[in-house]
């Protein structure tokens, strides 16, 4: 019997060749140490960013308090533009949330191993993105204390929500999405939280690991049921993610407003959601891997693969823009034709051109490998994508509402108020507050899944 | 006070169950040990590892998880419950809107579909936790923190002479450390 130690590729077919994702120097032990390094006492940079974030959030809370006390009139909504920045923000944040489920569930089902290094960050983004999105319908109510009216509950007078309304579908879709994505996120963390419990740097972090690990020991029966269930979470999350943004798109497409009433909306919105979500994941991963020196775990190859997704979805979104414009031009509806002309040459022309420039023209650069692998340039490009995707929702919502069938209010155009601007900034602060806390208290990279991409230690026996 | 409480919570449980724990570095060694132990009649094994290994799963002869049936039950309940809620609500307060049918199934599909996913996912979670015996405060076997890092542990519940034989077997199969818990 030979005692020679070799690091053979596991017999498991899934692992064959998977080590291309991590350098050979990474071992199970070093990986645990590297990933848990994030979970430690934050330094001055983290505190500076966090306090700045809280300051913005405080301004937003003052603005929201002002809106509650003085009424929804302090927002810039003007008839006929009664859905404006708040609904834009809602759609934007739901869109941001989509990437996490794409990376964690859809790519899991497709066995795309590169997802393993990045999916936890994307999933966290999903959960915090939906938590941010969910605030906007409530903020937009003006009287947020009546938000429970949205949900069906037994009532003495047998009053129920209108289940034929796309807005009620939205309540079901978004609340289901929040629940399922949170469960998916927390279940995925269980084995990694156990590693945190066992190897955390101090008592406090070990306790957090203990709570989130549910007492996980990595026993064979636990892994069996864990992966048995994980497959079904992925199988549920995949149609869910496609349905959620489809339902959000039907908030518009079910109405007869020019520029909204289109069957292309569901796939168009889903592609747009993934487009903006993946761009934000890249924006988050680039500084994290740099700040915590994780370039060997989240490699340039991983980022490049994500940027290819941005490129793919950019082409789908651009195609959708062209189809919309073509349908308006070729179709019989004069209002529709007028709307699309107005979107690019009317009062909000700047928003229309910002959208096209950021979402269709700038991502053309991603066809070049040098751009995809140039991280500072990619970071800036992805920021443009997110600006563009916010404006896409703004264009769809505001320009369509400002140009209804009745020409009388055509001259009345929406102008964003300071209250809305503060709440928009606050939404980013709210999202980043959770994200900043998350990366310092729970494993932001999936130890267990990245370990699976390493070659399993084998002692070849003669 | 709180520190003591946290330490107590994090401390390993006092070992009550007799058995032998073997710690392995290599997957093929651990898989061979599992096969050998099962051949001599030790079917009640537990294998602890930082990641699941197919070699070990095959050696253990594990079937697929039963969680899928719980999930199926939850999803079916969600689908029927979603439709039932919509239908019940329009029947209990019959109000015709825009000349549409009271029971208009196409829009109810969205509610049924989302409810199916919601209850299916919740049932999946409950099923997984119940079958994996989670949450558990303390492990039955003498858990070692290296099992969440890079080592594989094989726990064989046994006593007396049997324990001595198992210890010898585990060492023979390449265990780098074996502990007997009497």
Interface residues (C-beta under 8 A of the other chain):
Chain A: X5 X10 X11 X12 X27 X28 X29 X32 X152 X158 X159 X160 X161 X162 X163 X164 X168 X169 X172 X173 X175 X176 X179 X180 X183 X184 X187 X190 X191 X194 X195 X197 X198 X199 X203 X204 X206 X207 X210 X214 X215 X216 X217 X218 X219 X220 X221 X222 X223 X224 X225 X226 X227 X228 X229 X232 X233 X236 X237 X239 X240 X243 X247 X447 X448 X451 X452 X456 X457 X458 X459 X460 X461
Chain B: X3 X6 X7 X9 X10 X25 X26 X27 X28 X29 X32 X45 X46 X47 X48 X49 X50 X51 X52 X53 X54 X55 X56 X57 X60 X62 X64 X65 X66 X67 X68 X71 X75 X82 X85 X86 X89 X90 X92 X93 X97 X100 X104 X107 X108 X110 X111 X113 X114 X115 X117 X118 X120 X121 X122 X124 X125 X127 X128 X129 X131 X132 X133 X134 X135 X136 X137 X138 X139 X141 X143 X145 X147 X148 X149 X150 X174
